[in-house]
Amino acid sequence: MEDKLKQIKEIIESRTKTSHKGENGKLLIVGGSPDYVGAPALCGFAALRCGIDLVTIATQKEVGFSINSMSPELIVKKFEKYDNEAVSKITQLAESFDVALIGNGLGKKNIGFAKDVIESICKKYPNKKLVIDADGIEAFKKCKIKSTKNIIITPHKREFEYLADLKGKNNEIRKEADSFVKNFDGVVVIKGNHDLIAQKNKIEENRTGNAGMTAGGTGDVLAGIIAAFYCFCDDSFMCACAGTQLSGKAGDMAFMQCSYGLSAIDIIENIHQRLFFRQTKTSCSNELYV
């Protein structure tokens, strides 16, 4: 797992001095609703801390202005409502982005909309890289799409049980994950005490992280990290493994600072420290990795 994070870091730092804005990662986030304004913003903040150039959030108008007030760094495309017109415009918008992250903060009322967005993007751009999280997971289960090879889906245990039709059964998750990816060409990240990352014929386990990371919003942070890495690298399994590793390491740093009072924002503020710097053994000062 550690070697995958190191490889991603090397890819991020390989950018040329003559590169321009937008050439080092462009992420589109489709999410947010009046009850969950912060979710897509947390995804965006986490992604920016991973080194990508641009994050654009496609959301409802009232949600969008709230996100604007949080940060001038997040670009927000606003829609009056989540309808067919919004699906069409978001699909067109997706063409110019490396990755689309779909689902964070949409809420149960907008699952049908998320389904339409996923199906529309997959139909128009069969090779578009997608990360699907939160309410997008239920939407994905209802989708009819030809290929799942470029999709990373990030359920927690209960969401995975729904996705794989395991409710009410006594499940051994590692075994069920291995079984699920036999008929799923993408990558599944099952979040938990130990995250499981599975793709056909391979499975890894992430043991970083701590009990303080049950705080709301930490899943959005993880989704943002994985989506950012996927902007830099086409190896979806590597991105998912490295993303869970970094999220847990940043969470462990936040726990050292805040104990059980840590929040998703505390994890975000430690992402760049764990990714681009190292802590010395003799002090709390940081040194650049070289």
C-alpha positions as CSV (number, residue, x, y, z in Angstrom):
1,M,0.0,0.0,0.0
2,E,2.8,2.4,0.9
3,D,4.5,1.9,-2.4
4,K,1.3,2.9,-4.3
5,L,1.1,6.2,-2.4
6,K,4.7,6.8,-3.2
7,Q,4.1,6.2,-6.9
8,I,1.2,8.6,-6.9
9,K,3.3,11.2,-5.2
10,E,6.0,10.8,-7.8
11,I,3.5,11.2,-10.6
12,I,2.1,14.4,-9.0
13,E,5.5,15.9,-8.6
14,S,6.6,15.1,-12.2
15,R,4.7,18.1,-13.6
16,T,6.9,20.4,-15.7
17,K,7.7,23.9,-14.8
18,T,6.0,25.1,-18.0
19,S,2.7,23.4,-17.3
20,H,-0.4,25.6,-17.2
21,K,-3.6,25.8,-15.1
22,G,-5.8,22.8,-15.8
23,E,-3.0,20.5,-17.1
24,N,-2.5,19.0,-13.6
25,G,-5.9,17.6,-12.8
26,K,-9.5,18.9,-13.4
27,L,-12.2,17.4,-11.2
28,L,-15.9,17.7,-11.6
29,I,-18.1,17.1,-8.5
30,V,-21.8,16.5,-8.9
31,G,-23.5,16.8,-5.5
32,G,-25.0,18.9,-2.8
33,S,-28.5,19.6,-1.6
34,P,-30.0,22.0,1.0
35,D,-29.4,19.6,3.8
36,Y,-25.9,18.6,2.8
37,V,-24.2,21.7,1.5
38,G,-20.8,20.8,2.9
39,A,-20.3,17.4,1.4
40,P,-19.2,18.4,-2.1
41,A,-17.2,21.2,-0.7
42,L,-15.2,18.8,1.6
43,C,-14.6,16.6,-1.5
44,G,-13.2,19.7,-3.3
45,F,-11.0,20.9,-0.5
46,A,-9.5,17.4,-0.1
47,A,-8.8,17.2,-3.8
48,L,-7.1,20.5,-4.0
49,R,-4.8,19.5,-1.1
50,C,-3.7,16.6,-3.2
51,G,-2.3,19.0,-5.8
52,I,-4.9,19.1,-8.6
53,D,-5.4,22.4,-10.4
54,L,-9.1,22.9,-10.6
55,V,-12.3,21.7,-8.9
56,T,-15.7,22.5,-10.3
57,I,-18.9,21.6,-8.4
58,A,-22.2,21.2,-10.3
59,T,-25.1,21.7,-7.9
60,Q,-28.4,23.5,-7.2
61,K,-28.3,27.3,-7.2
62,E,-29.0,27.8,-3.5
63,V,-26.4,25.3,-2.5
64,G,-23.9,26.8,-5.0
65,F,-24.0,30.2,-3.4
66,S,-23.4,28.7,0.0
67,I,-20.3,26.9,-1.4
68,N,-19.1,30.1,-2.9
69,S,-19.2,31.7,0.5
70,M,-16.9,28.9,1.9
71,S,-14.1,29.3,-0.6
72,P,-13.1,31.4,-3.6
73,E,-11.1,28.4,-4.9
74,L,-14.0,26.2,-5.8
75,I,-15.7,26.9,-9.1
76,V,-19.5,26.4,-8.9
77,K,-21.8,25.7,-11.8
78,K,-25.4,26.4,-10.6
79,F,-28.7,24.9,-11.7
80,E,-32.2,26.0,-10.7
81,K,-33.1,22.4,-10.0
82,Y,-31.9,18.9,-10.7
83,D,-33.9,18.1,-13.9
84,N,-33.3,16.9,-17.4
85,E,-31.8,20.2,-18.5
86,A,-29.3,19.9,-15.6
87,V,-28.4,16.3,-16.6
88,S,-27.8,17.5,-20.2
89,K,-25.6,20.4,-19.2
90,I,-23.6,18.4,-16.7
91,T,-23.0,15.7,-19.3
92,Q,-21.6,18.3,-21.7
93,L,-19.5,19.8,-18.9
94,A,-18.0,16.4,-18.0
95,E,-16.2,16.2,-21.4
96,S,-13.5,18.6,-20.4
97,F,-12.7,17.0,-17.0
98,D,-10.4,14.2,-16.1
99,V,-12.7,12.7,-13.5
100,A,-16.3,13.1,-12.4
101,L,-17.2,12.4,-8.7
102,I,-20.9,11.8,-8.3
103,G,-23.2,11.5,-5.3
104,N,-21.8,13.4,-2.3
105,G,-24.5,15.3,-0.5
106,L,-27.2,14.7,-3.1
107,G,-29.7,13.2,-0.6
108,K,-32.2,10.5,-1.1
109,K,-34.6,12.7,-3.1
110,N,-32.1,13.1,-5.9
111,I,-31.1,9.5,-6.5
112,G,-33.1,9.4,-9.7
113,F,-31.2,12.5,-10.9
114,A,-27.8,10.9,-10.0
115,K,-28.8,7.7,-11.9
116,D,-29.6,9.9,-15.0
117,V,-26.3,11.7,-14.7
118,I,-24.3,8.5,-14.5
119,E,-26.0,6.8,-17.4
120,S,-25.8,10.0,-19.5
121,I,-22.1,10.5,-19.0
122,C,-21.3,6.8,-19.5
123,K,-23.3,6.7,-22.7
124,K,-21.7,9.8,-24.2
125,Y,-18.2,9.3,-22.9
126,P,-17.7,5.5,-22.4
127,N,-14.1,6.0,-21.2
128,K,-14.8,8.8,-18.7
129,K,-13.3,8.1,-15.3
130,L,-15.9,8.2,-12.5
131,V,-15.8,8.0,-8.7
132,I,-19.2,7.2,-7.2
133,D,-19.9,7.8,-3.5
134,A,-22.7,8.3,-1.0
135,D,-26.1,8.7,-2.6
136,G,-24.6,8.0,-5.9
137,I,-24.1,4.3,-4.8
138,E,-27.8,3.6,-4.7
139,A,-28.2,5.4,-8.0
140,F,-25.4,3.3,-9.5
141,K,-27.2,0.1,-8.6
142,K,-30.2,1.2,-10.6
143,C,-28.1,2.1,-13.6
144,K,-28.0,0.3,-16.9
145,I,-24.5,0.9,-18.4
146,K,-22.4,-1.1,-20.8
147,S,-19.0,-0.9,-19.1
148,T,-17.8,-0.3,-15.5
149,K,-14.1,-0.6,-16.2
150,N,-13.3,3.1,-15.4
151,I,-15.5,3.3,-12.3
152,I,-14.3,3.5,-8.6
153,I,-17.2,3.0,-6.2
154,T,-16.7,3.7,-2.5
155,P,-19.4,2.2,-0.2
156,H,-19.3,1.7,3.5
157,K,-20.2,-1.8,4.7
158,R,-24.0,-1.3,4.7
159,E,-23.9,0.4,1.3
160,F,-21.9,-2.5,0.0
161,E,-24.4,-5.0,1.4
162,Y,-27.1,-3.1,-0.5
163,L,-25.0,-2.9,-3.7
164,A,-24.2,-6.6,-3.7
165,D,-27.6,-7.8,-2.5
166,L,-26.3,-9.1,0.8
167,K,-28.8,-7.6,3.3
168,G,-29.9,-10.0,6.0
169,K,-27.0,-12.5,5.4
170,N,-24.1,-13.3,7.7
171,N,-21.4,-11.9,5.4
172,E,-17.6,-12.3,5.4
173,I,-16.9,-9.0,3.7
174,R,-13.5,-9.8,2.2
175,K,-15.0,-12.9,0.5
176,E,-18.0,-11.0,-0.7
177,A,-15.8,-8.2,-2.1
178,D,-13.8,-10.8,-4.1
179,S,-17.1,-12.3,-5.4
180,F,-18.5,-8.9,-6.3
181,V,-15.6,-7.8,-8.5
182,K,-15.9,-11.0,-10.6
183,N,-18.9,-9.3,-12.2
184,F,-17.7,-5.7,-11.8
185,D,-14.9,-4.4,-14.0
186,G,-14.1,-1.4,-11.8
187,V,-12.7,-1.0,-8.3
188,V,-14.7,-1.1,-5.1
189,V,-13.5,0.5,-1.9
190,I,-15.4,-0.8,1.2
191,K,-14.8,1.7,4.0
192,G,-14.5,0.4,7.5
193,N,-12.2,-0.1,10.4
194,H,-9.9,-1.7,7.8
195,D,-10.7,-0.5,4.3
196,L,-10.9,-3.2,1.6
197,I,-9.9,-2.3,-2.0
198,A,-10.9,-4.9,-4.6
199,Q,-10.6,-5.3,-8.3
200,K,-10.9,-8.5,-10.3
201,N,-8.2,-10.9,-9.2
202,K,-6.7,-8.6,-6.5
203,I,-7.6,-7.2,-3.1
204,E,-5.7,-5.0,-0.6
205,E,-6.4,-3.9,2.9
206,N,-5.7,-0.5,4.4
207,R,-5.0,-0.4,8.1
208,T,-4.3,3.3,8.6
209,G,-6.9,5.4,10.3
210,N,-8.5,5.5,13.7
211,A,-11.8,5.5,15.6
212,G,-12.0,9.3,15.6
213,M,-12.6,9.1,11.8
214,T,-16.3,8.2,12.4
215,A,-16.9,12.0,12.3
216,G,-19.3,13.2,9.6
217,G,-17.6,14.2,6.3
218,T,-14.6,11.9,6.5
219,G,-16.1,9.8,3.7
220,D,-16.4,12.9,1.5
221,V,-12.7,13.6,2.2
222,L,-11.7,10.1,1.1
223,A,-13.8,10.4,-2.1
224,G,-12.1,13.7,-2.9
225,I,-8.6,12.2,-2.4
226,I,-9.3,9.2,-4.6
227,A,-10.9,11.3,-7.3
228,A,-7.9,13.7,-7.3
229,F,-5.4,10.8,-7.6
230,Y,-7.5,9.4,-10.5
231,C,-7.1,12.7,-12.3
232,F,-3.3,12.1,-12.3
233,C,-3.2,8.4,-13.0
234,D,-5.3,5.9,-15.0
235,D,-4.6,3.0,-12.7
236,S,-7.8,2.9,-10.7
237,F,-6.7,0.3,-8.3
238,M,-3.5,2.2,-7.4
239,C,-5.5,5.4,-6.9
240,A,-8.0,3.7,-4.6
241,C,-5.3,2.0,-2.5
242,A,-3.2,5.2,-2.3
243,G,-6.2,7.3,-1.5
244,T,-7.3,5.1,1.5
245,Q,-3.7,5.1,2.7
246,L,-3.4,8.9,2.6
247,S,-6.8,9.5,4.1
248,G,-5.9,7.2,7.1
249,K,-2.5,8.7,7.5
250,A,-3.9,12.3,7.5
251,G,-6.6,11.1,9.9
252,D,-3.9,9.7,12.2
253,M,-2.1,13.1,12.2
254,A,-5.4,14.8,13.0
255,F,-6.1,12.4,15.8
256,M,-2.7,13.3,17.4
257,Q,-3.7,16.9,17.3
258,C,-7.4,16.7,18.2
259,S,-8.1,13.2,19.6
260,Y,-11.8,12.4,19.4
261,G,-12.5,16.0,18.6
262,L,-11.2,15.7,15.1
263,S,-13.3,16.8,12.2
264,A,-13.2,16.3,8.4
265,I,-11.6,19.7,8.1
266,D,-8.8,18.6,10.4
267,I,-8.0,15.7,8.1
268,I,-8.0,17.9,5.1
269,E,-5.5,20.2,6.8
270,N,-3.1,17.3,7.2
271,I,-3.4,15.9,3.7
272,H,-0.6,17.9,2.2
273,Q,1.6,17.2,5.2
274,R,1.3,13.5,4.8
275,L,1.6,13.5,1.1
276,F,4.4,16.0,0.4
277,F,6.2,16.3,3.7
278,R,7.5,14.0,6.4
279,Q,7.7,14.5,10.1
280,T,11.2,14.1,11.7
281,K,11.5,11.6,14.5
282,T,13.1,14.2,16.9
283,S,10.6,17.0,16.4
284,C,7.3,18.1,15.1
285,S,8.9,20.1,12.3
286,N,8.3,19.0,8.7
287,E,10.8,18.3,5.9
288,L,10.1,18.1,2.2
289,Y,10.4,14.7,0.7
290,V,13.2,14.8,-1.9
